[in-house]
Amino acid sequence: MGMNAGDRLWTGRGPLQRFIKDQRVLFVLVGGASTAFSTALFVLLVLFFPKVPSSVSVIIAWAAALMATFVVYRRLVFRVVGHFWLDLARFASVNTITLLINVSAMALLADVLALPPIPVQIGITSVVVLFNYLGHKHFSFRRKPAHFDKEPK
């Protein structure tokens, strides 16, 4: 389980990848666990700090889940090292964009067009998950491929 020449991408299988070979499945499982963590944290914040506005609790839970998910995606799903702050900024930007897409689509479809919000959210979520996966794979955790065929000069 070494690293490529640029120390940017772990080779070999990680602990989760030994059991689940498909990166997309790992992504969805980690994302589901992140959603459960974020929801549980939100509930705890609301219960233990009832005077704090709900929107503040949502932001705290979202930020905590964002950081935890970043670490797990980085180490166990996409298996990258290096460029920590760049990866984090990209990761946060992809998640922020998808949050804005979700809120905008919900406002348009449920609030303006009066479509039922639960099925709308389920549909939006499936699009957002796909966008998130592609964004994280090709932007947040993007690495240049190693070129072993060239000799250093």
PyMOL commands that set and color helices and strands:
alter all, ss='L'
color gray80, all
select helices_A, chain A and resi 23-48+54-77+84-112+117-140
alter helices_A, ss='H'
color red, helices_A
deselect
rebuild
show_as cartoon
